[in-house]
């Protein structure tokens, strides 16, 4: 059976499934992703790119290839995906937002549950950054 548009199947399942509720605060607000509540279980990045909208599409495909990751929503320069850990099934929310006027992509990855992610969200964003042709940051 085919998946709905914008949804890509996960490569595997976890032993347990401890997902927690989907945050009600997903998505851009006034053209921005919300800030992290703290660094222990959330990470953000801003990447300068020549074409932010194309970059977000590219990153959505890369994210879909990460273990346990499903792209849940993809539209108008915004992507929401979830990543489930292999052993316990903890779910993290990944968001990507194209900001064409600034020439950047904003990225945010946060664990739904727990006090610490042991750096998983930051490493996820670094893996995505490796797939982008980054532009030099503007001076000033």
C-alpha positions in Angstrom: 0.0 0.0 0.0 1.5 3.4 -0.9 2.2 6.0 1.7 0.5 9.4 1.7 2.5 12.2 0.0 5.3 13.6 2.1 5.6 10.5 4.2 8.5 8.1 3.9 8.6 4.8 5.7 11.1 4.0 8.5 13.9 1.5 8.0 13.2 -0.4 11.2 11.3 -0.7 14.4 12.5 -0.4 18.0 12.2 -2.9 20.8 9.9 -0.6 22.8 8.0 2.5 21.8 8.2 5.3 24.3 7.1 8.2 22.2 5.4 10.8 24.4 2.8 13.1 22.9 3.5 15.1 19.7 4.3 18.7 20.7 1.5 21.2 20.0 4.2 23.8 19.3 5.6 22.3 16.1 5.9 24.5 13.0 7.1 28.0 12.3 5.7 30.9 14.3 6.2 34.3 12.6 8.6 32.7 10.2 10.8 31.1 12.8 11.2 27.8 14.6 10.8 28.1 18.4 14.0 28.2 20.5 15.2 25.2 22.5 14.1 25.1 26.1 17.6 24.0 27.1 20.6 22.3 25.6 20.3 18.9 27.4 17.8 17.4 25.0 17.4 19.9 22.1 19.7 21.3 19.5 19.4 24.1 16.8 21.5 25.1 13.9 21.4 27.7 11.2 23.0 26.9 7.9 23.8 29.5 5.2 22.9 28.1 1.7 22.5 29.5 -1.8 18.9 28.1 -2.1 17.2 27.4 1.2 14.1 25.9 -0.2 16.1 23.4 -2.4 18.3 22.7 0.6 15.3 21.8 2.8 14.0 19.4 0.1 17.5 17.8 -0.1 17.7 17.5 3.7 14.2 15.9 3.9 15.5 13.2 1.6 18.6 12.8 3.7 16.6 12.7 6.9 14.3 10.0 5.5 17.4 7.9 5.1 18.5 8.2 8.7 17.7 5.1 10.8 14.3 5.2 12.4 13.3 8.5 10.7 9.9 9.2 9.1 9.1 12.5 7.3 5.7 13.4 8.6 5.1 16.8 6.9 6.8 18.5 4.0 5.5 21.7 2.5 6.4 25.2 1.6 10.0 25.1 2.8 9.1 23.4 6.1 9.7 19.8 7.1 8.7 17.9 10.3 10.2 14.4 10.8 10.4 12.1 13.7 13.3 9.9 14.7 12.8 6.8 16.9 15.7 5.3 18.8 16.4 1.7 18.1 16.4 0.2 21.5 13.8 2.1 23.6 11.8 3.8 20.9 12.3 7.3 22.2 11.0 9.8 19.7 12.7 13.1 18.7 11.1 15.8 16.6 13.2 17.2 13.7 12.2 20.5 12.1 13.7 22.2 9.1 12.7 25.7 7.8 13.9 27.5 4.7 14.4 31.2 5.2 15.0 32.5 1.7 15.2 36.2 2.6 18.1 35.4 4.9 19.7 32.7 2.8 19.6 30.2 5.6 18.0 27.0 6.7 17.0 26.7 10.4 17.1 23.3 12.0 15.8 22.1 15.3 15.8 18.6 16.9 14.3 17.9 20.3 13.6 14.8 22.4 10.0 14.5 23.4 10.8 12.8 26.8 13.7 12.8 29.2 16.2 15.2 30.6 19.2 14.4 28.4 19.6 13.0 24.9 23.4 12.3 25.3 24.1 14.5 22.3 21.8 12.6 19.9 20.0 15.6 18.6 23.2 17.6 18.0 24.7 14.7 16.2 21.6 14.3 14.0 21.9 17.9 12.9 25.7 17.5 12.2 24.9 14.5 10.0 22.4 16.6 8.1 24.9 19.5 7.8 27.4 17.2 6.1 24.9 16.8 3.3 24.6 20.5 2.5 26.8 22.7 0.3 27.2 25.4 2.9 27.9 29.0 1.9 30.2 31.2 3.9 28.4 33.1 6.7 27.7 36.7 5.8 30.0 39.2 7.4 28.8 41.8 9.8 
